[in-house]
Amino acid sequence: MDPAQKITSRDNPRLVEARKIRDGKVPGKIFIEGQRLAAEALRSGLTITECFVAEEFRNRDLLQAVGKRSAIIELPANTFGSIADTQNPQGVVLIAERPQCTLADIDKELGGSHLPMILFFSEINNPSNLGAVLRTAEAAGVTGIITSRGSADIYSAKALRSAMGATFRLRIAESVFFDEALMWAGDHDLQTTASASTAEISYTEVNWKIPRLLIFGSEAHGLSENQLQAVNETIRIPLENHVDSLNLAVAAGILLFEAKRQAESV
């Protein structure tokens, strides 16, 4: 390996900046750590601006691919550890430009999607849950994702690790107000559907072939009563043994794969 530069000091300005990006303090930049995520980022259309590798990093194929997109900076193991977000780092971190996507960008995908479904996450505050549900959404084939103001950062290091690359491939519009999302759905003839434990209709009774905006509220308190009254319909997943709720990714998986099953049925 013949990196463009070597840095040894933890106080180097580029490493100080990398730690700020890792901690979500630099708008417009994202921190990508680990070999699998780095490979997924390179396969996507992300703009990679920097790559930091530990001295002992030996994945030459990955380094060769990175070298075509950005500078490579080599760090001693202890210095690399000062920027890593994991306890057992794999020796590679990419810095990339944060993808920019709006509701108008999602508009373009609505006509050609196998599963005409947009997911709206309202004030989901656990980045790991948010990342995990993106994997589920991509696997089911949803059209796009919307996150509300007040939700966790979908491009945070924790969320990216949980999503395992799905974040780089999905259309994601961020920081959208609840009312704005419902108005957008109405303009595009999307049925607005919310998951709620108090709903009377089971998810199996729904015609999932109809294009929808499927809404999930926060893990802690769900959607407010006013928000539930503003949507077209509420649905529930019947639960046994006095269980009152499911993990977000599990609940989304149940609903989305029922929708996928219906979409694929004749």
Buried (B, 14 or more C-beta within 10 A) or exposed (E): EEBEEEBEEBEBEBBEBBBEBBEBEBEEBBBBBBEEBBBBBBEBEBEBBBBBBBBEBEBEEBBEBBBEBBBBBBBBEEBBBBBBBEEEBBBBBBBBEBBEBEBEBBBEBBEEBEBBBBBBBBBBEBBBBBBBBBBBBBEBBBBBBBBBEEBBBBBBBBBBBBBBBBBBBBBBBBEBEBEBBBEBBEEBEBBBBBBBEEBEEEBEEBEBEBBBBBBBBBBEEBBEEEBBEBBBBBBBBEEEEEEEEBEBBBBBBBBBBBBBEBBEEE
